[in-house]
Amino acid sequence: MGVLMTYLIKIVYLFLFPPGIYILVLFALTAYFIHKKKMILSILLALVSIISYLSTCTFLGYAMINSLENEYAFPDSIAGDSIVVLGEGTSPGPTVDGPGELTGDLALNVIAALKLYNRLQVPIIVSGGSSLNARNEQNEAQLSKRDLLQMQVPEDMIITEDRSRTTQENAQFTAAILKQRGLTSPILVTTAPHIPRSVALFQQEGVSVLAVPTRYTPPQNVQYNLFDFLPSPSGVFMVQQGLKEALGQLQLIF
């Protein structure tokens, strides 16, 4: 009984708050207009309801993210003459080192770069300024450098590219640094869903990289449960990330 009650409370919770409450309202409006025999409006609302529902479910998010992550397997061996870390966000809050901190994804990238540096002893290029929609964000490259210095990486082994606002600019500006310094075998560190687009953009700049992904989602063969088919904030995040990467592929065309 205790387990059943826990499940029921969690399900109720999902539908009491966004996005679940919005999905309920949309389907209720659809049923209302079907009852009123307003068929065109009912069909339009039904389509909006179904699309909105799917965009909030982790089962679809897993499928989208896994399809991106499966494009590049984690390398069996890692070697290169430099490590490129792509910025993936900061927050402005206070820390023990001063204002500003790395978000979870960027922190994972920096930790991976530190491990690679300890193994290979090659320079780290941290790439990222402030994103186009930044609001009170700190500079990604500068904060990454600050944290790497705190982790005992020598300053002369850290190169900052702190102007880029997009992944395309990450590739453009970093490619120029690599060429200027005669570095030809960079290791690219970024989150797994971000790898396919990042690799392609570096290739457009004439740079071949070895991709080392971070932050994998659970594999596609993981068994789904009831909550994967219910609206949730995590479902919204995953689907949004999958769509962001898909739309970002347009940069490879235009």
Protein Blocks (a to p, Z undefined) as FASTA:
>chain_A
ZZmmmmmmmmmmmmmpcfklmmmmmmmmmmmmmmnopaklmmmmmmmmmmmmmmmcfklm
mmmmmmmmmmpccdfbdcdfbdcdddebdafbdcfkbgciddfklmmmmmmmmmmmmmno
pacddeddddfkbghiacfklmmmmmmmmnopafklcccdfkbfbfklmmmmmmmmmmmn
opabdcddddfklmmmmmmmmmmnopacddddehiaddfkbccdfklmgccfklmmmmmm
mmmmmmmmmmmmZZ
